[in-house]
Amino acid sequence: MSMSNLQKTDPAIYDIIKAEEKRQKEGLELIASENYVSQSVLEAMGTVLTNKYSEGYPGRRYYGGNEIIDQVEDVAIDRAKKLFGAEHVNVQPLSGSPANLAVYMALLKPGDKVLGFSLDQGGHLSHGHPLNFSGLLYTIVPYFVDKKTERVDMDEVEKIAMKEKSKMILAGFSAYSRDFDWKRFSEIAKKVGAVSFADIAHVAGLIAGKQLESPVPYFDVVSTTTHKTLRGPRGAMIMCKEEYAKAIDRAVFPGVQGGPHDHINAAKAVAFGEALKPEFQEYAKQVIKNAQALSKSMQDRGYRVVSGGTDNHLFLVDMFGSKGITGKEAEKALEHVGISINKNMVPYDPRKPLDPSGIRLGTPALTTRKMVEMDMEIVADLMDRTLMVKDDEEKLNQMRNEVREFSVKFPLP
Ligand SMILES: *Cc1c(COP(=O)(O)O)cnc(C)c1O
């Protein structure tokens, strides 16, 4: 994208942006929540739509001059409805956490009980971290994975739900590699009279791309970010049954937010348009194939993969358990050579969150760069050889060159 004005008026920021662009080109991005948006999504974000104030909803705004902005928001809503088959959509949430705050506000009172996936086993901060609004304002009861299978045991979830009679059941994750049984979750919620809430931030693109089952038909409310596998701008949206539409809209505005970010909503519409194309289904299919190939290549090299594999775009490697390397050490060595990953707890981790046993690997970004299964073997080899020389600065520098040579063969979109 042309930044000729910025280059002239603010070379300091221009240089920083160019440096980040270079880092993204020359490195391997394996952080499961990241991706590369298209040039069209980037262009839509950098527009005069950022100049507008439009508190309210299409046709019901608190400011004048919104006849064009209404069109942008309507197109974004229509495309999202088509993409997920949702009854009602609110595209205004600024990001995943504020979206979830709005859902809690719409459906609960402070102190109400929420059943959510344990944070150290794959849940998100906004599913009950003690320092997050969710943990501060609500009573969170966690469910866990089975120690042996490392998968969520739905009979156990039902048992906890029956005992606790929570007001809401939250299904969703940031670090879990197996498909969720959405239907069973919604049945349990009905049985105990809880409202069902699915947070599909991580897998929305795989659901939109028709490779994973969707919770939208079963759940009362579904939230998602738009910037992870869905490959749109940084932001979020909430889908719900008509019955909850008013409460959700009121919770987003004026409950949690003021004016929407209309330039971002335009970019969301562009991303939804891209996701409606058949090519997007090919991308989603390849994301999963790549994750399964990478997981196998790591296992072939003696790394233990949590639950033995993956159904989606990510998986966890038990570094400490299989190689005696901590998650923090692995993250540092890989960062040195230009491979971005994040340290992560593994289920029932004996180590602490700041230096856990595991790392999380994801394939959406590499897939967007058009890598396929065969390339995953090379990525696994680069990671393995880096970890083997993690204390040798000179050898790490050699690995850095190898990673760069390989990465630049796959241009950013
Ligand atoms: C990423 C994520 C979010 C929050 O997204 P932000 O945009 O970073 O606030 C919420 N829920 C889940 C499950 C996530 O993975």
The ligand as an SDF file (V2000), in Angstrom:
LIG
                    3D

 15 15  0  0  0  0  0  0  0  0999 V2000
   -8.7990  -14.0590   20.9420 C   0  0  0  0  0  0  0  0  0  0  0  0
   -9.9700  -14.4300   21.7310 C   0  0  0  0  0  0  0  0  0  0  0  0
  -10.8220  -13.4670   22.2820 C   0  0  0  0  0  0  0  0  0  0  0  0
  -10.4900  -12.0080   22.4270 C   0  0  0  0  0  0  0  0  0  0  0  0
  -10.0770  -11.2910   21.4040 O   0  0  0  0  0  0  0  0  0  0  0  0
   -9.4090   -9.8550   21.5370 P   0  0  0  0  0  0  0  0  0  0  0  0
   -9.8050   -9.2880   20.2210 O   0  0  0  0  0  0  0  0  0  0  0  0
   -7.9560  -10.0910   21.6980 O   0  0  0  0  0  0  0  0  0  0  0  0
  -10.0080   -9.1220   22.6840 O   0  0  0  0  0  0  0  0  0  0  0  0
  -11.9860  -13.8930   22.8970 C   0  0  0  0  0  0  0  0  0  0  0  0
  -12.2790  -15.1900   22.9900 N   0  0  0  0  0  0  0  0  0  0  0  0
  -11.4690  -16.1510   22.5160 C   0  0  0  0  0  0  0  0  0  0  0  0
  -11.8570  -17.5770   22.6680 C   0  0  0  0  0  0  0  0  0  0  0  0
  -10.2740  -15.8100   21.8750 C   0  0  0  0  0  0  0  0  0  0  0  0
   -9.4720  -16.7670   21.4440 O   0  0  0  0  0  0  0  0  0  0  0  0
  1  2  1  0
  2  3  1  0
  2 14  2  0
  3  4  1  0
  3 10  2  0
  4  5  1  0
  5  6  1  0
  6  7  2  0
  6  8  1  0
  6  9  1  0
 10 11  1  0
 11 12  2  0
 12 13  1  0
 12 14  1  0
 14 15  1  0
M  END
$$$$
